[in-house]
């Protein structure tokens, strides 16, 4: 064989082997028809939502409701095998009822942002209905010596006394999130806060990706090239052209009545679209009435082949 062909063939072989090592709990990979993600491992009889991975596929996170608390769980890839699913303790031991969900992880895998509710705003005997009415904030946890530490609020320009939700971190560490700040009319908007380093952010600015149907960003690609929005209980995709977002186009899925679709996410390799859905008791509103929560995945071709 020509020796000059060995180098590119070796490189190709390396990347092929690396891609083959990506493991999704030994599941059969999905087609263009959505299927449950990791049944009995992630999807159980509990309410589960928002599966995400770190950038190098060595840690997976999702949220599960346990004893009326939203608890982030995770598994780590160790010696080629995923560890047992375990909860991550984000608050002090005296916090019996809590909210920690919608995790998003920085490129280096050492900082997690998530949606949380300040434990100082309620007592541990709060009901599920009461807990879910308290405006959430954005929290962060640092991974030190292989362990996720207790969480703290992100600085005041991000976490205010108003509602903040759906944090998404980009490659450069900047944060997208949604908020209903009164200075911007008190309606829900998507914001972006440029990361300055040293855990500091610029003042958040509104991202104009909302249409007349009130579609708001709930996922942004790490390079900010595209985003997924939620509107009319369906997903849409919008593309970023020098800071201007295109009109969102609906992502074609078999949306079922009485289910709410949310928490969109694209796997770091761009191959799979992962999303959550929940079923509500029609007599109860909000999370207090959720009876079932599931996580699905599907080949990302359903998104990127949209014409």
C-alpha positions as CSV (number, residue, x, y, z in Angstrom):
1,X,0.0,0.0,0.0
2,X,1.2,3.5,-0.8
3,X,2.7,4.9,2.4
4,X,1.1,8.3,1.8
5,X,-2.3,6.7,2.0
6,X,-1.6,5.2,5.4
7,X,-1.9,8.6,7.2
8,X,-5.4,9.5,6.1
9,X,-6.6,5.9,6.4
10,X,-5.3,5.8,9.9
11,X,-7.0,9.0,10.8
12,X,-10.3,7.7,9.3
13,X,-9.9,4.5,11.2
14,X,-9.3,6.4,14.5
15,X,-12.5,8.5,14.1
16,X,-14.5,5.5,13.1
17,X,-13.4,3.6,16.2
18,X,-14.1,6.7,18.4
19,X,-17.6,7.0,16.9
20,X,-18.3,3.4,17.5
21,X,-17.5,3.8,21.2
22,X,-20.4,6.2,21.7
23,X,-22.8,4.2,23.9
24,X,-26.5,4.9,24.6
25,X,-27.0,2.2,27.2
26,X,-26.8,-0.5,24.5
27,X,-30.1,0.6,22.9
28,X,-31.1,0.0,19.4
29,X,-30.6,3.4,17.7
30,X,-33.8,5.1,16.6
31,X,-35.1,5.6,13.1
32,X,-37.3,8.5,12.1
33,X,-40.0,7.2,14.3
34,X,-39.6,8.3,18.0
35,X,-39.1,5.6,20.6
36,X,-38.7,5.6,24.4
37,X,-35.2,6.4,25.5
38,X,-33.6,3.7,27.7
39,X,-36.8,2.0,29.0
40,X,-36.5,0.8,32.6
41,X,-33.2,2.7,33.0
42,X,-34.3,6.3,32.4
43,X,-38.0,5.8,31.6
44,X,-39.7,4.1,34.6
45,X,-43.0,4.4,36.4
46,X,-41.9,7.8,37.7
47,X,-42.1,11.1,35.8
48,X,-38.9,11.6,33.9
49,X,-37.7,14.5,31.7
50,X,-34.8,16.3,29.9
51,X,-32.1,13.8,29.1
52,X,-28.7,15.5,28.2
53,X,-25.1,14.3,27.8
54,X,-21.8,16.1,28.4
55,X,-19.7,16.9,25.3
56,X,-17.5,13.8,25.4
57,X,-20.3,11.3,26.2
58,X,-18.9,10.2,29.5
59,X,-21.9,11.4,31.6
60,X,-25.6,11.5,31.1
61,X,-28.2,13.5,33.1
62,X,-31.9,13.6,33.4
63,X,-34.6,14.7,35.9
64,X,-37.0,12.5,37.8
65,X,-39.8,13.4,40.2
66,X,-39.2,11.6,43.5
67,X,-41.4,12.2,46.6
68,X,-42.7,15.4,45.1
69,X,-39.1,16.7,44.3
70,X,-37.5,17.3,41.0
71,X,-34.1,15.5,41.3
72,X,-31.3,15.5,38.7
73,X,-30.0,11.9,38.2
74,X,-26.9,10.9,36.3
75,X,-24.8,8.0,35.1
76,X,-21.1,7.9,34.1
77,X,-19.3,5.9,31.5
78,X,-16.6,4.1,33.3
79,X,-14.4,1.5,31.5
80,X,-16.9,1.3,28.7
81,X,-19.9,0.7,30.9
82,X,-22.6,3.1,32.2
83,X,-22.8,3.2,36.0
84,X,-26.0,2.7,38.0
85,X,-28.4,5.7,37.8
86,X,-27.9,7.9,40.9
87,X,-29.4,11.1,42.1
88,X,-27.3,14.2,42.5
89,X,-27.7,16.1,45.8
90,X,-27.9,19.8,44.9
91,X,-29.1,21.2,48.2
92,X,-28.3,20.8,51.9
93,X,-29.5,17.7,53.8
94,X,-32.2,19.7,55.6
95,X,-34.0,20.4,52.3
96,X,-36.5,17.6,52.0
97,X,-38.5,18.9,49.1
98,X,-36.7,20.6,46.2
99,X,-36.6,21.4,42.5
100,X,-33.6,20.7,40.3
101,X,-34.2,20.0,36.6
102,X,-33.3,21.0,33.1
103,X,-29.5,20.5,33.4
104,X,-27.1,21.9,30.8
105,X,-23.4,21.3,31.0
106,X,-20.4,23.4,29.9
107,X,-18.0,22.1,27.3
108,X,-15.4,21.1,29.8
109,X,-18.0,19.1,31.8
110,X,-17.2,20.9,35.0
111,X,-20.1,23.3,35.4
112,X,-23.8,22.4,35.3
113,X,-26.6,25.0,35.2
114,X,-30.1,24.0,36.0
115,X,-33.6,25.3,36.9
116,X,-34.0,25.4,40.7
117,X,-36.3,26.9,43.4
118,X,-34.8,28.7,46.3
119,X,-35.3,26.4,49.4
120,X,-35.5,29.5,51.6
121,X,-38.8,30.5,50.0
122,X,-40.8,27.6,51.3
123,X,-41.0,25.1,54.2
124,X,-40.3,21.4,53.8
125,X,-44.0,20.7,54.4
126,X,-45.0,22.6,51.2
127,X,-47.4,20.7,49.0
128,X,-46.6,19.7,45.5
129,X,-49.0,22.3,44.2
130,X,-47.5,25.1,46.2
131,X,-43.9,24.2,45.3
132,X,-44.6,24.4,41.6
133,X,-46.0,27.9,41.8
134,X,-42.8,29.5,43.2
135,X,-40.8,31.3,40.4
136,X,-37.7,29.3,39.6
137,X,-34.1,30.6,39.3
138,X,-31.0,29.4,37.5
139,X,-28.5,27.6,39.7
140,X,-25.1,26.1,39.0
141,X,-23.1,23.2,40.4
142,X,-19.3,22.6,40.0
143,X,-17.8,19.2,39.5
144,X,-14.8,18.9,41.8
145,X,-12.7,15.8,42.2
146,X,-15.3,13.8,40.3
147,X,-18.2,14.9,42.5
148,X,-21.0,17.5,41.8
149,X,-21.0,20.0,44.7
150,X,-24.0,21.7,46.3
151,X,-25.6,24.3,44.0
152,X,-25.8,28.1,44.3
153,X,-27.6,30.7,42.3
154,X,-26.1,32.3,39.3
155,X,-25.3,36.0,39.7
156,X,-28.1,38.5,40.1
157,X,-28.3,39.6,36.5
158,X,-29.3,36.0,35.6
159,X,-31.3,34.9,38.6
160,X,-33.8,37.6,39.6
161,X,-37.0,37.6,41.7
162,X,-38.8,36.9,38.5
163,X,-39.2,33.6,36.6
164,X,-36.1,32.2,34.9
165,X,-36.3,28.8,33.1
166,X,-34.8,26.6,30.3
167,X,-31.1,27.5,30.8
168,X,-28.9,26.4,27.9
169,X,-25.1,26.9,27.9
170,X,-23.2,27.4,24.6
171,X,-19.6,26.4,23.7
172,X,-18.2,29.7,24.8
173,X,-20.0,29.5,28.2
174,X,-22.8,32.0,27.4
175,X,-26.3,31.3,28.7
176,X,-29.7,31.4,27.0
177,X,-32.7,31.3,29.2
178,X,-36.4,32.4,29.4
179,X,-37.7,35.0,31.7
180,X,-40.8,37.3,32.3
181,X,-39.0,40.4,33.5
182,X,-41.3,43.4,34.0
183,X,-38.7,45.8,32.4
184,X,-39.4,44.0,29.1
185,X,-43.2,44.1,29.4
186,X,-43.6,41.2,31.9
187,X,-44.1,38.7,29.1
188,X,-41.9,35.6,28.5
189,X,-38.9,36.3,26.4
190,X,-35.7,34.4,25.4
191,X,-32.5,36.0,26.8
192,X,-28.8,35.6,26.1
193,X,-26.1,36.4,28.6
194,X,-22.6,36.6,27.2
195,X,-20.1,34.8,29.3
196,X,-17.2,37.0,30.5
197,X,-15.1,34.5,32.3
198,X,-14.6,34.0,36.1
199,X,-18.3,32.9,36.4
200,X,-19.5,36.4,35.3
201,X,-22.0,37.4,32.6
202,X,-22.9,40.5,30.7
203,X,-26.4,41.9,31.2
204,X,-28.8,39.6,29.4
205,X,-30.3,40.8,26.2
206,X,-33.5,39.6,24.5
207,X,-33.1,37.3,21.5
208,X,-35.7,38.1,18.9
209,X,-36.7,34.5,17.8
210,X,-40.4,34.8,18.9
211,X,-43.2,34.8,16.4
212,X,-46.9,35.7,16.5
213,X,-47.5,32.2,17.8
214,X,-45.3,32.9,20.9
215,X,-42.6,30.4,19.9
216,X,-39.7,30.7,22.3
217,X,-36.2,29.1,22.2
218,X,-35.8,26.1,24.5
219,X,-32.7,24.6,23.0
220,X,-29.7,26.2,21.2
221,X,-26.9,24.3,19.4
222,X,-23.5,24.7,21.1
223,X,-22.3,26.9,18.2
224,X,-25.5,28.9,18.2
225,X,-26.1,28.0,14.5
226,X,-29.7,26.9,15.1
227,X,-32.2,26.6,17.9
228,X,-35.4,24.7,18.7
229,X,-38.5,26.6,19.9
230,X,-41.7,25.6,21.5
231,X,-45.1,27.0,20.3
232,X,-48.6,25.6,20.1
233,X,-47.4,22.5,21.9
234,X,-45.1,21.6,19.0
235,X,-41.4,21.9,18.2
236,X,-39.9,24.3,15.6
237,X,-36.4,24.9,14.3
238,X,-34.9,28.3,13.5
239,X,-31.5,29.2,12.1
240,X,-29.2,32.0,13.1
241,X,-28.0,34.2,10.2
242,X,-25.6,36.8,11.7
243,X,-27.7,37.3,14.7
244,X,-31.1,37.2,12.9
245,X,-33.2,34.1,13.5
246,X,-35.2,32.7,10.7
247,X,-39.0,32.1,10.9
248,X,-39.4,28.8,12.8
249,X,-40.4,25.7,10.8
250,X,-42.4,23.0,12.5
251,X,-40.5,19.7,13.2
252,X,-42.8,16.9,11.9
253,X,-43.6,14.5,14.7
254,X,-46.7,12.5,15.5
255,X,-47.9,14.9,18.2
256,X,-50.6,13.3,20.3
257,X,-53.5,15.2,21.9
258,X,-53.4,15.8,25.6
259,X,-49.6,15.4,25.7
260,X,-47.4,18.4,26.1
261,X,-44.0,18.3,24.3
262,X,-41.0,20.1,25.8
263,X,-37.3,19.9,26.7
264,X,-35.9,19.5,23.1
265,X,-32.2,18.5,22.9
266,X,-29.8,17.4,20.2
267,X,-27.1,14.9,21.1
268,X,-23.6,16.4,20.9
269,X,-22.8,14.4,17.7
270,X,-25.9,16.0,16.1
271,X,-27.4,12.6,15.2
272,X,-30.3,12.3,17.6
273,X,-33.2,14.5,18.7
274,X,-34.2,13.8,22.3
275,X,-37.3,15.3,23.8
276,X,-39.8,15.0,26.7
277,X,-43.5,14.8,26.8
278,X,-46.0,14.8,29.7
279,X,-49.6,13.9,30.2
280,X,-51.8,16.0,32.5
281,X,-54.9,15.2,34.4
282,X,-57.4,17.5,32.6
283,X,-58.9,18.5,36.0
284,X,-55.5,19.9,37.3
285,X,-53.2,22.5,35.9
286,X,-49.4,22.6,35.7
287,X,-47.1,20.1,37.2
288,X,-49.5,19.3,40.0
289,X,-51.6,17.5,37.4
290,X,-48.9,15.6,35.6
291,X,-49.6,11.9,35.6
292,X,-47.0,10.6,33.2
293,X,-43.6,12.0,32.0
294,X,-41.5,10.3,29.3
295,X,-38.3,10.9,27.3
296,X,-38.2,9.9,23.6
297,X,-35.5,10.0,20.9
298,X,-35.5,10.0,17.2
299,X,-33.0,10.3,14.3
300,X,-32.2,13.9,13.8
301,X,-32.9,13.6,10.1
302,X,-36.5,14.5,11.0
303,X,-35.2,18.0,11.7
304,X,-32.4,18.6,9.3
305,X,-34.3,17.2,6.3
306,X,-37.1,19.7,6.7
307,X,-37.7,21.5,3.4
